[in-house]
């Protein structure tokens, strides 16, 4: 099968041809990402077809016929590895971010954005010429009451997490929060340069933009009932052209899938500029806290109290979540920025999922974790961030935005390390697996076909664990929590995680291989096969006290809640654009059709749906074609999957819990239900193939509560370095007829 | 500016010979075909004992076509191990599968395909959710109607995963 990436064994002439085409695309990518040209200009000049495809021109498109081999795509040149061999570097655990006192934040966080609109004495930020000069606010959050932190006094921040977004630098403060023996012998005191493998070159300052500018990827640990103030400083270059060829220096950080007000959701149009910060208030509450268990009397709804007990909190314990991640959501630039390093994980601990396997209080599920701390033990609870990357001939991170189908890398990484190994003990481990790719689906199995137990899907513990020998395809942004028991192996054994999903392009999985096929080395997809080696190195020093109970977290009972509305969203191609605001509107080719209306390209000033506050709705998400798959993400609150392709019986066991991302499958559909409660504001639904998202497969919905306390419709923010303004009355560019 | 000059050169070089675009439509293209239930049997080797297993598998094929890109057709195969059970040759103890093992596989549609999966099995007297459950290999030889994606012939065996 022809693949997007050429084999290193191809002829020199063909590799040269592919490299020239790649360089040509890179020039256009650079000009586009730096704002020198627009999508409209590219269309006008004929680079992009009316359907949105890069013209199939030899020397430009990787899918044009090769001059050296008819009917075979030109392909992309393979990434150089500089002699790096698989499984020769240790996989680093995530770097746990410090949890500081809120009093350490200077200036102190405020309910409304700290700008002169609301605080006349707020300091001003002098702006360099690249940002238009003059002065701007120090906080990039939109000002005024609508973007004020909702329930800020009720859920006052108790913990501060302060991070930067910046260019690549050496990590001298790595904190894996486990002993070195549980981190494959990595010495955290050693400085960590930003390399994907010791043999590979150090990344240039602007090749990679990560949290704090360093690797390993970052992890936030927090508890229910412990509101977090996440202060995110934008320290990216003020000069938009200083981006290493891709990436945009404006960012908006989405806690995927936090249940909180829209001002903290990383709305795609609420981005902020270099030099500014944005205070995100993550209250970490159980959904339903305004109507269910409001007196906090239910022991199941709780949080670790730090000394073996439970602090009871309001809300529905059936809505307890466990594994989030957070990432950029910048309008039209999400794929570039996330790929460039704006991705981290967020473990949330509760009375049920405590992160301590020894506490036996009748509530704690005692999942594999450890016993050292009261909560949040990471000894046997491991975050895995999977992502495919590509590199140019100098070994610098490479991205190609002209893959409108979805960008694929040819180098598998785990926790931003090229095909690493990880030392394990002969006992049970929990792995929180995140697909952080741009467009690649994974399908994971153990190399010997042994069973795993899937306990969570999209950060939610399932009603019942599922014993599996291979996981379902895992779409972009989906999180699968699994338990693997390594006590079945002998000391010095090795076993590998294997990817079975073979891609030919970014549209969808071309096919799923068997373990034998994937291990054969015959796939043309470089990311098929083994990607993480487990080395069974010792028996556990202490007995394994962890369990996997038959019942985890049953679904909330929605049967008595009336369905207020049903809506249908079809995700497809050939989208039209009916608006032309240069900030809020994008051009396709991808788009969303709402309630059988027109297929529309994204405009974050357009309201496509406005469910009423306090209601429940049923939404059907349809894939408009068989040539692609779409992992669709709905923000705000977890949903339940009612049907696949119209039938409840088509919902597999591992999708019968709560979810926030659904692979629609080619030509398929998914029916979901969700509630709109507790918070208000503007949220999103979009494809999490971020190439599709950036190329207009995104819509805005907002919670309508008939005018109070929010405006109807909510005015759309228009960020500038000098301050955020809002679209003038009526505050939006468009409202679809079926929205309200 | 160097970047802009290079970019302009690329624009000029590539504008010549550009062709018009494709207009995409949205064509739902999914068709589930009738399921087939077949018998499967074979022996799983390895410690602690050999276990001959026999049971049934349900095979369901859903055709996926791609008229938009004129891409190759594929099928989404759903394989359900409905039952599998047998007695260990050493202990005579009963082993079973869970009865709800399900695997999805996207496969390119070809007239003949061999698909392998593994599925867990464990002692019937033990816990149903045994993290140390053993794995059996199920191999299926499938023939398809390449127009409809329907499975028109199928056979299956059980064996030992040995990759």
HADDOCK unambig.tbl for C-alpha pairs under 7 A between the chains (distance, minus, plus):
assign (segid A and resid 24 and name CA) (segid B and resid 10 and name CA) 6.40 0.50 0.50
assign (segid A and resid 27 and name CA) (segid B and resid 7 and name CA) 5.48 0.50 0.50
assign (segid A and resid 28 and name CA) (segid B and resid 7 and name CA) 6.44 0.50 0.50
assign (segid A and resid 46 and name CA) (segid B and resid 15 and name CA) 6.81 0.50 0.50
assign (segid A and resid 46 and name CA) (segid B and resid 18 and name CA) 6.42 0.50 0.50
assign (segid A and resid 49 and name CA) (segid B and resid 20 and name CA) 6.09 0.50 0.50
assign (segid A and resid 49 and name CA) (segid B and resid 21 and name CA) 3.87 0.50 0.50
assign (segid A and resid 49 and name CA) (segid B and resid 22 and name CA) 6.46 0.50 0.50
assign (segid A and resid 50 and name CA) (segid B and resid 21 and name CA) 4.82 0.50 0.50
assign (segid A and resid 50 and name CA) (segid B and resid 22 and name CA) 6.33 0.50 0.50
assign (segid A and resid 50 and name CA) (segid B and resid 23 and name CA) 6.49 0.50 0.50
assign (segid A and resid 51 and name CA) (segid B and resid 21 and name CA) 5.80 0.50 0.50
assign (segid A and resid 51 and name CA) (segid B and resid 22 and name CA) 5.15 0.50 0.50
assign (segid A and resid 51 and name CA) (segid B and resid 23 and name CA) 4.81 0.50 0.50
assign (segid A and resid 51 and name CA) (segid B and resid 24 and name CA) 5.89 0.50 0.50
assign (segid A and resid 55 and name CA) (segid B and resid 18 and name CA) 6.92 0.50 0.50
assign (segid A and resid 55 and name CA) (segid B and resid 19 and name CA) 6.92 0.50 0.50
assign (segid A and resid 448 and name CA) (segid B and resid 161 and name CA) 6.75 0.50 0.50
assign (segid A and resid 448 and name CA) (segid B and resid 162 and name CA) 6.98 0.50 0.50
assign (segid A and resid 448 and name CA) (segid B and resid 163 and name CA) 6.40 0.50 0.50
assign (segid A and resid 449 and name CA) (segid B and resid 118 and name CA) 5.93 0.50 0.50
assign (segid A and resid 449 and name CA) (segid B and resid 135 and name CA) 6.33 0.50 0.50
assign (segid A and resid 449 and name CA) (segid B and resid 161 and name CA) 6.60 0.50 0.50
assign (segid A and resid 450 and name CA) (segid B and resid 134 and name CA) 6.63 0.50 0.50
assign (segid A and resid 450 and name CA) (segid B and resid 135 and name CA) 5.41 0.50 0.50
assign (segid A and resid 451 and name CA) (segid B and resid 120 and name CA) 6.09 0.50 0.50
assign (segid A and resid 451 and name CA) (segid B and resid 131 and name CA) 6.91 0.50 0.50
assign (segid A and resid 451 and name CA) (segid B and resid 133 and name CA) 6.56 0.50 0.50
assign (segid A and resid 451 and name CA) (segid B and resid 135 and name CA) 6.56 0.50 0.50
assign (segid A and resid 452 and name CA) (segid B and resid 131 and name CA) 6.66 0.50 0.50
assign (segid A and resid 453 and name CA) (segid B and resid 131 and name CA) 6.69 0.50 0.50
assign (segid A and resid 467 and name CA) (segid B and resid 129 and name CA) 6.48 0.50 0.50
assign (segid A and resid 469 and name CA) (segid B and resid 118 and name CA) 6.03 0.50 0.50
assign (segid A and resid 469 and name CA) (segid B and resid 119 and name CA) 5.78 0.50 0.50
assign (segid A and resid 469 and name CA) (segid B and resid 120 and name CA) 6.70 0.50 0.50
assign (segid A and resid 472 and name CA) (segid B and resid 104 and name CA) 6.66 0.50 0.50
assign (segid A and resid 485 and name CA) (segid B and resid 131 and name CA) 5.96 0.50 0.50
assign (segid A and resid 485 and name CA) (segid B and resid 132 and name CA) 6.65 0.50 0.50
assign (segid A and resid 488 and name CA) (segid B and resid 132 and name CA) 6.28 0.50 0.50
assign (segid A and resid 511 and name CA) (segid B and resid 106 and name CA) 4.75 0.50 0.50
assign (segid A and resid 511 and name CA) (segid B and resid 107 and name CA) 4.68 0.50 0.50
assign (segid A and resid 511 and name CA) (segid B and resid 108 and name CA) 6.16 0.50 0.50
assign (segid A and resid 512 and name CA) (segid B and resid 105 and name CA) 5.42 0.50 0.50
assign (segid A and resid 512 and name CA) (segid B and resid 106 and name CA) 5.16 0.50 0.50
assign (segid A and resid 512 and name CA) (segid B and resid 107 and name CA) 6.13 0.50 0.50
assign (segid A and resid 514 and name CA) (segid B and resid 115 and name CA) 6.81 0.50 0.50
assign (segid A and resid 514 and name CA) (segid B and resid 116 and name CA) 5.65 0.50 0.50
assign (segid A and resid 514 and name CA) (segid B and resid 117 and name CA) 6.44 0.50 0.50
assign (segid A and resid 516 and name CA) (segid B and resid 163 and name CA) 5.59 0.50 0.50
assign (segid A and resid 572 and name CA) (segid B and resid 26 and name CA) 6.14 0.50 0.50
assign (segid A and resid 573 and name CA) (segid B and resid 24 and name CA) 6.12 0.50 0.50
assign (segid A and resid 573 and name CA) (segid B and resid 25 and name CA) 6.72 0.50 0.50
assign (segid A and resid 573 and name CA) (segid B and resid 26 and name CA) 6.50 0.50 0.50
assign (segid A and resid 574 and name CA) (segid B and resid 23 and name CA) 6.54 0.50 0.50
assign (segid A and resid 574 and name CA) (segid B and resid 24 and name CA) 4.97 0.50 0.50
assign (segid A and resid 574 and name CA) (segid B and resid 25 and name CA) 6.18 0.50 0.50
assign (segid A and resid 624 and name CA) (segid B and resid 26 and name CA) 5.05 0.50 0.50
assign (segid A and resid 624 and name CA) (segid B and resid 27 and name CA) 5.97 0.50 0.50
assign (segid A and resid 624 and name CA) (segid B and resid 28 and name CA) 5.29 0.50 0.50
assign (segid A and resid 625 and name CA) (segid B and resid 26 and name CA) 5.42 0.50 0.50
assign (segid A and resid 625 and name CA) (segid B and resid 27 and name CA) 4.83 0.50 0.50
assign (segid A and resid 625 and name CA) (segid B and resid 28 and name CA) 4.44 0.50 0.50
assign (segid A and resid 625 and name CA) (segid B and resid 29 and name CA) 6.03 0.50 0.50
assign (segid A and resid 626 and name CA) (segid B and resid 28 and name CA) 6.00 0.50 0.50
assign (segid A and resid 626 and name CA) (segid B and resid 29 and name CA) 5.02 0.50 0.50
assign (segid A and resid 626 and name CA) (segid B and resid 30 and name CA) 6.83 0.50 0.50
assign (segid A and resid 626 and name CA) (segid B and resid 64 and name CA) 5.75 0.50 0.50
assign (segid A and resid 626 and name CA) (segid B and resid 65 and name CA) 5.49 0.50 0.50
assign (segid A and resid 626 and name CA) (segid B and resid 66 and name CA) 4.92 0.50 0.50
assign (segid A and resid 627 and name CA) (segid B and resid 65 and name CA) 6.99 0.50 0.50
assign (segid A and resid 627 and name CA) (segid B and resid 66 and name CA) 4.53 0.50 0.50
assign (segid A and resid 627 and name CA) (segid B and resid 68 and name CA) 6.58 0.50 0.50
assign (segid A and resid 627 and name CA) (segid B and resid 69 and name CA) 6.51 0.50 0.50
assign (segid A and resid 627 and name CA) (segid B and resid 71 and name CA) 6.97 0.50 0.50
assign (segid A and resid 666 and name CA) (segid B and resid 64 and name CA) 6.65 0.50 0.50
assign (segid A and resid 667 and name CA) (segid B and resid 28 and name CA) 4.94 0.50 0.50
assign (segid A and resid 667 and name CA) (segid B and resid 29 and name CA) 5.14 0.50 0.50
assign (segid A and resid 667 and name CA) (segid B and resid 30 and name CA) 5.19 0.50 0.50
assign (segid A and resid 668 and name CA) (segid B and resid 30 and name CA) 6.78 0.50 0.50
